[in-house]
Amino acid sequence: MATTSAMRVLTLESVLAAGSQLSIRYTYGKHRFSLSYWYDFDLESLDGIYGSDFVEKVFTHIAAFSIFPLCSLKPDVVDWGPYSRWHTPEFERVWNRAWSGLSGQWRYENDIPHTTAPGFVSKPSPSAINSIAIEPLTTTTTLAFFGGGKDSLVMCELLSRAGIPFSSLSFSHTVFGRTAVQHELCEKVLNVLQSEYHKHHHKLCVLDDLLESPALESIGKEVGVKTFILGDITAVLFSSLPILLYYRYTNITIGSERGSNAGNLVWDRTGEEINHQWLKSTESVSLFDDYIQQALITNAHYFSLLVPVYDAVIYSVATSQLEAATFTHSCNFVKPWCKRCPKCCYVWLMFMAFFPRDVVDEMFQGANLLDIPQNEIHFVQMLGLGSNKPFECVGDFDEVKLGFELSRRKGLQGKAMEIFKEKLLGTIDEKALTSLITKYTTVYSSESSNIPPAVWDRLLPILEQAGDDARTKIEAQIKS
């Protein structure tokens, strides 16, 4: 191991609340980085409700589970500084498992297969502050993460069909551009959402000077890395806890569907499956659900409302909110759509498969993404004709094949469609197509294990009907 003076040390210097701002300061050697979360209420008021020690514990978890991008700079150790008293054995176990799941793609991209998590300067000890229970103030106990895409929209639609009151939370980050623009895009969807059950919309703004800095060009070059570990969902999850505490929500739901459990490739250097969507996986959601209840809020439930179904059901449900769906956005590069990345290609294809073409053309300014030369590699990889599935939130190979076949039968043409017809159409006879339809319109009840019974009992019949409706629509489309 390197000598103490030569070690790269990442330190949590301070976590301070002032009004609606939570300000976090880190140091990496001589470098200083800051991270700010902005809420819609006075954070300091939480001290009087829950006690300053418990509130500091929550704020420390926000800082600790927002630190992963800085871990991209390969610190030897992490020093939790004045907050080391919250370093428990269970915290260390969960943090290390999160690092392992989050860092897979980063290790693969930077060809550092055997890099391990940084150690901790402090030693774990039992916490002196117990977890607490939230006493709900109203019948609205569910907070739905709302990123502005079709998954978020469908979550709102399913909660509404199930008669479950809910509030939404949109999350903006400087890495995606101006925060006001990001929230405006989400509000455009919510403003036309037809739901009497949507009660309130919260906005959380994040300002991060690391991801806006040239740190990779300087420090990253020194340590041999060229990309960041991104843990946005983990950061959103823990930073949402003050909202739960203030507004007294007890359910946090996200829109990760069943396909999120499938990895992008098995890395031959390590034998591990690399999953770009690990943070959306059932393992990750269950890990954090259990930990939050054990360490922080005993009756806070974190779950995915969409995990029992695949995208075919989700896109089918989205057609019932057609006006709102036209305002959705999913691109991580240029919002609402760059039309040049794997995610844009996948979402556009599936919209084409399930939506009226004129609606999709309006959303994407009439662009045929199948004919854009830069997109050919994306479609090839998504069809399983390349070395791996693209590192984006896209469906598995068979989902993409189903999207291509449904779009082909609707008359969609283009360069990538010719590749599909030449390479794969011969493998999709009527029996194979029936098998694909059955697989992707089935409701997998076994995936519901950590959805609270009060939600699941209302949701199951709604999902089953949605699955039947999706199957009926697809079969009618094929016959027409």
C-alpha positions in Angstrom: 0.0 0.0 0.0 1.2 3.6 -0.7 2.6 5.5 2.2 0.3 7.9 4.0 1.7 11.0 2.4 1.4 9.5 -1.0 -2.1 8.2 -0.6 -5.0 9.8 -2.5 -7.5 10.8 0.1 -11.1 11.8 -0.6 -12.6 13.6 2.4 -16.1 14.7 3.3 -15.4 18.1 4.8 -18.8 19.5 5.6 -22.5 19.0 5.2 -24.4 22.2 6.1 -28.1 23.1 5.8 -29.0 26.8 5.3 -32.7 27.5 4.6 -33.6 25.4 1.5 -30.0 24.6 0.5 -27.9 21.6 1.6 -24.3 22.4 0.8 -21.7 19.6 0.7 -17.9 20.1 0.5 -15.4 17.4 -0.4 -11.6 17.5 -0.8 -9.5 15.3 -3.0 -5.9 16.0 -2.1 -5.5 19.7 -2.6 -8.6 20.0 -4.8 -12.0 21.1 -3.4 -15.4 20.2 -4.8 -18.9 21.3 -3.9 -22.3 19.9 -4.3 -25.6 21.7 -3.5 -29.1 20.4 -3.2 -31.9 22.9 -3.3 -35.3 22.0 -1.8 -38.8 23.7 -1.7 -38.8 24.0 2.1 -36.6 25.1 5.0 -34.3 22.2 5.8 -33.4 23.7 9.2 -37.0 23.1 10.4 -36.3 19.4 10.4 -34.1 19.7 13.5 -37.1 20.8 15.6 -39.2 17.8 14.4 -36.6 15.0 14.4 -33.6 16.2 16.4 -30.4 17.6 15.0 -28.5 14.3 15.4 -30.9 12.3 13.3 -31.1 15.0 10.7 -27.3 15.1 10.5 -27.4 11.3 10.0 -29.7 11.7 7.0 -27.7 14.6 5.5 -24.5 12.5 5.9 -26.1 9.7 3.9 -27.0 12.1 1.1 -23.3 13.2 1.0 -22.0 9.6 1.3 -24.2 8.3 -1.5 -23.5 11.3 -3.8 -19.8 10.8 -3.6 -19.4 8.1 -6.2 -18.5 10.4 -9.1 -15.6 11.6 -7.1 -14.6 8.0 -6.5 -13.9 7.9 -10.3 -10.7 9.7 -9.5 -9.5 6.5 -7.7 -8.9 7.6 -4.1 -7.1 5.1 -2.0 -9.3 5.9 1.0 -12.4 7.9 1.9 -12.3 9.9 5.1 -15.8 10.7 6.4 -14.2 13.4 8.5 -16.4 14.8 11.3 -19.3 12.5 10.2 -17.4 9.2 10.8 -19.8 8.4 13.7 -22.4 7.4 11.1 -20.0 4.8 9.7 -21.6 1.5 10.8 -20.9 -2.1 9.7 -24.2 -2.1 7.7 -23.4 1.3 6.1 -20.1 0.0 5.0 -21.6 -3.2 3.5 -24.3 -1.3 1.5 -21.9 1.5 0.4 -19.4 -1.1 -0.9 -22.1 -3.1 -2.7 -23.3 0.1 -4.3 -19.8 1.0 -5.4 -19.4 -2.5 -7.0 -22.7 -2.3 -8.9 -22.2 1.3 -10.0 -18.5 1.0 -11.0 -18.9 -2.0 -13.3 -19.4 0.1 -16.5 -16.7 2.6 -15.4 -14.2 -0.2 -14.8 -15.0 -1.7 -18.2 -14.8 1.6 -20.0 -11.4 2.4 -18.4 -10.1 -1.2 -18.7 -9.3 -1.5 -15.0 -10.9 -4.8 -14.2 -9.4 -5.4 -10.8 -9.8 -2.0 -9.3 -11.4 -2.3 -5.9 -13.5 0.1 -3.8 -11.5 2.7 -1.7 -11.0 1.8 1.9 -12.4 3.9 4.8 -10.1 5.8 7.2 -12.6 5.3 10.1 -13.6 2.0 11.6 -17.3 0.9 11.8 -19.2 1.2 15.0 -22.8 0.9 16.1 -25.0 4.0 15.6 -26.1 5.8 18.7 -29.1 7.2 16.9 -32.0 4.8 16.1 -34.1 4.8 12.9 -37.5 6.6 13.2 -41.0 6.1 11.8 -42.8 8.8 9.9 -46.4 9.7 10.9 -48.3 10.6 7.7 -50.2 13.9 7.8 -52.6 13.2 4.8 -53.8 10.3 2.7 -51.1 11.2 0.1 -48.2 9.0 1.2 -46.6 8.1 -2.2 -43.8 10.1 -3.8 -43.2 9.2 -7.4 -39.8 10.1 -9.0 -40.6 11.9 -12.2 -37.8 12.2 -14.8 -40.1 13.3 -17.6 -39.9 10.1 -19.7 -42.6 7.6 -20.7 -41.8 5.4 -17.6 -42.6 8.4 -15.3 -45.8 9.2 -17.2 -47.0 5.5 -17.0 -46.3 5.4 -13.3 -48.6 8.4 -12.8 -51.2 6.7 -15.0 -51.1 3.4 -13.2 -51.3 5.1 -9.8 -54.3 7.0 -11.0 -56.0 3.9 -12.3 -55.4 2.2 -9.0 -56.9 5.2 -7.1 -53.7 5.9 -5.2 -53.0 9.6 -4.4 -49.4 10.6 -5.1 -47.0 13.5 -5.5 -44.2 13.8 -8.0 -40.6 14.7 -7.7 -38.5 16.0 -10.6 -34.7 16.2 -10.2 -32.5 18.5 -12.2 -28.7 18.4 -12.5 -26.2 20.8 -13.9 -24.7 18.0 -16.1 -28.0 18.0 -18.1 -28.0 21.7 -18.8 -30.0 24.6 -17.2 -32.0 23.4 -14.2 -34.9 25.6 -15.0 -35.2 24.1 -18.5 -35.2 20.6 -17.1 -38.0 21.3 -14.7 -40.0 23.1 -17.4 -39.8 20.0 -19.6 -41.2 17.9 -16.7 -43.9 20.4 -16.0 -45.0 20.3 -19.6 -45.9 16.6 -19.2 -47.5 17.1 -15.8 -49.6 20.1 -16.9 -51.4 18.0 -19.4 -51.5 14.8 -17.3 -55.1 13.8 -16.8 -55.2 12.7 -13.2 -57.2 13.8 -10.2 -54.8 11.8 -8.0 -51.7 13.9 -8.7 -51.6 16.1 -5.6 -48.3 18.0 -5.6 -45.1 18.5 -7.6 -41.8 18.9 -5.9 -38.6 20.1 -7.6 -35.1 19.2 -6.4 -32.2 21.1 -8.0 -28.6 19.9 -7.9 -25.6 21.9 -8.6 -22.4 19.9 -9.0 -19.1 21.5 -9.9 -17.2 18.2 -10.3 -19.1 17.1 -13.4 -18.8 20.6 -14.9 -15.1 20.7 -14.3 -12.1 19.5 -16.4 -11.2 17.1 -13.6 -11.0 14.1 -16.0 -8.6 16.0 -18.2 -6.3 16.8 -15.3 -6.7 14.4 -12.3 -8.3 11.7 -14.4 -5.3 11.6 -16.8 -3.0 11.3 -13.9 -4.8 8.2 -12.4 -5.7 6.7 -15.8 -9.4 7.2 -16.1 -11.5 9.0 -18.7 -15.1 8.6 -17.5 -17.1 9.2 -14.3 -19.0 6.7 -12.2 -22.6 8.1 -12.4 -24.9 7.3 -9.5 -27.8 9.7 -10.1 -30.6 7.5 -8.9 -28.8 6.7 -5.6 -28.2 10.5 -5.1 -31.9 11.2 -5.9 -33.0 8.5 -3.5 -31.1 9.7 -0.5 -31.7 13.3 -1.2 -35.4 12.7 -1.3 -35.4 11.6 2.3 -35.7 15.1 3.7 -38.8 15.5 1.5 -40.3 12.4 3.0 -39.5 13.7 6.5 -41.0 17.2 5.9 -44.1 16.2 3.9 -44.5 12.8 5.6 -44.5 10.5 2.6 -43.8 6.8 3.3 -43.6 5.4 -0.2 -40.9 6.2 -2.8 -41.5 4.7 -6.2 -39.4 4.7 -9.4 -40.2 3.6 -12.9 -37.7 0.8 -13.6 -39.2 -2.0 -15.7 -38.3 -5.7 -15.7 -35.7 -5.3 -18.4 -33.6 -3.2 -16.1 -32.3 -6.5 -14.6 -30.6 -7.6 -17.8 -27.0 -6.6 -18.2 -25.2 -5.3 -21.2 -22.4 -7.9 -21.4 -20.4 -10.4 -19.5 -16.9 -9.1 -19.1 -14.4 -11.8 -20.1 -11.7 -10.2 -17.9 -13.7 -10.7 -14.7 -16.6 -13.0 -15.5 -19.0 -10.4 -14.1 -22.2 -9.1 -15.8 -21.9 -5.4 -16.5 -25.3 -3.7 -16.2 -25.7 0.0 -17.1 -29.0 -0.1 -15.4 -27.8 -1.7 -12.1 -29.3 1.2 -10.1 -32.7 0.3 -11.5 -32.3 -3.4 -10.9 -34.4 -5.4 -8.4 -31.2 -6.1 -6.5 -30.3 -2.4 -6.1 -33.9 -1.3 -5.2 -34.2 -4.1 -2.6 -30.7 -3.3 -1.2 -31.6 0.4 -0.5 -35.2 -0.4 0.5 -33.9 -2.7 3.3 -31.1 -0.4 4.3 -33.3 2.7 4.6 -35.8 0.9 6.8 -33.1 -0.6 9.0 -30.9 2.5 9.4 -33.1 5.6 8.8 -36.9 5.5 8.4 -38.5 2.2 9.5 -41.7 2.7 7.4 -40.2 4.2 4.3 -40.7 1.8 1.3 -38.6 2.2 -1.8 -39.9 0.2 -4.8 -40.5 0.2 -8.6 -44.1 0.3 -9.7 -43.1 -1.0 -13.2 -40.8 -3.9 -12.3 -43.4 -6.6 -13.0 -43.7 -5.6 -16.7 -41.6 -5.0 -19.8 -41.7 -2.0 -22.1 -44.4 -3.4 -24.4 -46.9 -2.9 -21.6 -45.5 0.5 -20.7 -45.7 1.9 -24.2 -49.2 0.5 -24.6 -50.3 2.3 -21.4 -48.6 5.5 -22.5 -51.0 5.7 -25.5 -53.8 6.4 -23.1 -52.1 9.7 -22.2 -51.2 10.6 -25.8 -51.1 14.4 -25.3 -48.8 14.1 -22.3 -46.7 11.5 -24.0 -45.8 14.0 -26.8 -44.1 16.1 -24.2 -42.0 13.3 -22.7 -38.2 13.4 -23.0 -35.5 10.8 -22.2 -32.2 11.9 -23.9 -29.2 12.3 -21.6 -27.3 14.6 -24.1 -29.7 17.1 -25.6 -33.2 17.5 -24.2 -35.7 16.6 -25.3 -34.0 14.5 -28.0 -30.6 14.5 -29.7 -31.7 11.9 -32.2 -28.2 10.5 -32.3 -27.8 8.3 -29.2 -28.9 4.7 -28.4 -31.6 5.9 -26.0 -33.2 8.2 -28.6 -33.0 5.4 -31.1 -34.7 2.9 -28.8 -37.4 5.2 -27.6 -38.2 6.5 -31.1 -38.4 2.9 -32.4 -40.8 1.8 -29.7 -42.9 4.9 -30.1 -43.1 4.1 -33.8 -44.2 0.6 -32.9 -47.0 1.6 -30.6 -48.0 5.2 -31.4 -49.5 6.9 -34.4 -46.7 7.8 -36.8 -47.8 11.5 -37.1 -47.5 11.9 -33.3 -44.0 10.5 -33.2 -43.0 12.6 -36.2 -44.2 15.7 -34.3 -42.1 14.7 -31.3 -38.9 14.1 -33.4 -39.5 16.8 -36.0 -40.1 14.2 -38.7 -36.7 12.6 -38.4 -36.3 9.0 -39.5 -33.7 7.7 -37.1 -33.3 4.5 -39.1 -31.7 6.6 -41.9 -29.2 8.6 -39.8 -25.7 7.2 -40.5 -24.5 7.7 -36.9 -27.4 5.6 -35.6 -26.6 2.5 -37.6 -24.2 1.2 -34.9 -26.8 1.8 -32.2 -29.5 -0.2 -34.0 -27.0 -3.0 -34.9 -25.9 -3.3 -31.2 -29.5 -3.2 -29.9 -30.4 -6.0 -32.2 -27.7 -8.2 -30.8 -25.5 -8.0 -34.0 -22.6 -6.3 -32.2 -20.4 -7.2 -29.3 -22.7 -5.9 -26.6 -25.9 -3.9 -25.8 -25.2 -0.2 -25.8 -24.5 1.4 -22.4 -27.9 3.1 -22.2 -31.3 2.5 -20.8 -32.6 0.4 -23.7 -34.5 -2.9 -24.0 -33.0 -6.3 -24.5 -32.3 -7.8 -27.9 -35.7 -9.5 -28.3 -37.6 -6.4 -27.2 -35.8 -4.4 -30.0 -36.6 -7.2 -32.5 -40.3 -6.9 -31.5 -40.1 -3.2 -31.9 -38.6 -3.6 -35.4 -41.1 -6.2 -36.5 -44.1 -4.1 -35.3 -42.7 -1.0 -37.0 -42.0 -3.0 -40.2 -45.6 -4.2 -40.3 -46.7 -0.5 -40.0 -44.7 0.3 -43.1 -41.6 2.0 -41.5 -38.6 1.9 -43.8 -35.0 3.0 -43.5 -31.4 1.7 -43.6 -31.5 0.0 -40.2 -34.8 -1.7 -41.2 -33.0 -3.2 -44.2 -30.4 -4.6 -41.9 -33.1 -6.1 -39.7 -34.8 -7.7 -42.6 -31.6 -9.1 -44.0 -30.1 -10.4 -40.8 -33.1 -11.2 -38.5 -36.5 -11.3 -40.2 -36.1 -14.9 -41.2 -35.8 -15.9 -37.5 -39.2 -14.3 -36.6 -41.9 -16.6 -38.0 -45.5 -16.5 -36.6 -44.7 -18.9 -33.8 -41.6 -16.9 -32.7 -43.6 -13.6 -32.9 -46.3 -15.1 -30.8 -43.7 -16.2 -28.2 -42.2 -12.6 -28.1 -45.7 -11.1 -27.7 -46.5 -13.4 -24.8 -43.2 -12.8 -23.1 -43.3 -9.0 -23.3 -47.0 -8.6 -22.4 -47.0 -10.9 -19.4 -47.2 -9.5 -15.8 -44.5 -11.1 -13.7 -46.0 -11.0 -10.2 -42.9 -12.6 -8.7 -41.1 -9.3 -9.3 -43.4 -7.5 -6.9 -41.8 -8.7 -3.7 -40.9 -5.4 -2.1 -44.0 -3.4 -3.4 -46.0 -2.6 -0.2 -49.2 -4.9 0.0 -51.5 -1.8 0.2 -50.1 -0.7 -3.2 -49.7 -4.1 -4.8 -53.3 -5.3 -4.0 -54.6 -2.3 -6.0 -52.0 -2.4 -8.7 -52.1 -6.1 -9.7 -55.5 -6.0 -11.4 -54.6 -2.8 -13.2 -51.3 -4.3 -14.5 -53.0 -7.5 -15.6 -55.6 -5.5 -17.5 -52.8 -3.4 -19.0 -51.0 -6.6 -20.1 -54.1 -8.0 -21.7 -54.7 -4.7 -23.5 -51.2 -4.5 -24.8 -51.4 -8.1 -26.2 -54.8 -7.3 -27.8 -53.5 -4.1 -29.4 -50.4 -5.9 -30.8 -52.3 -8.8 -32.2 -54.9 -6.5 -33.8 -52.0 -4.5 -35.3 -50.4 -7.7 -36.8 -53.7 -8.8 -38.3 -54.5 -5.5 -39.9 
